[in-house]
Amino acid sequence: NSTDGGPQTSSAAGNHSKP
């Protein structure tokens, strides 16, 4: 899964967000 906005993060589940 991925979402835009906010600091870039990652998890073992593969979720991540990025600016």
C-alpha positions as CSV (number, residue, x, y, z in Angstrom):
1,N,0.0,0.0,0.0
2,S,1.1,3.6,-0.5
3,T,-0.1,7.1,0.3
4,D,1.2,10.5,-0.7
5,G,1.9,13.3,1.8
6,G,3.8,13.4,5.1
7,P,7.3,12.0,5.9
8,Q,8.5,8.9,4.2
9,T,8.1,5.8,6.2
10,S,8.1,2.1,5.7
11,S,6.9,-1.0,7.5
12,A,7.4,-4.7,7.4
13,A,3.9,-5.0,5.9
14,G,5.1,-3.0,2.9
15,N,3.1,0.1,3.6
16,H,4.8,3.4,2.9
17,S,4.1,7.1,2.6
18,K,6.1,9.8,0.8
19,P,5.9,13.5,0.1
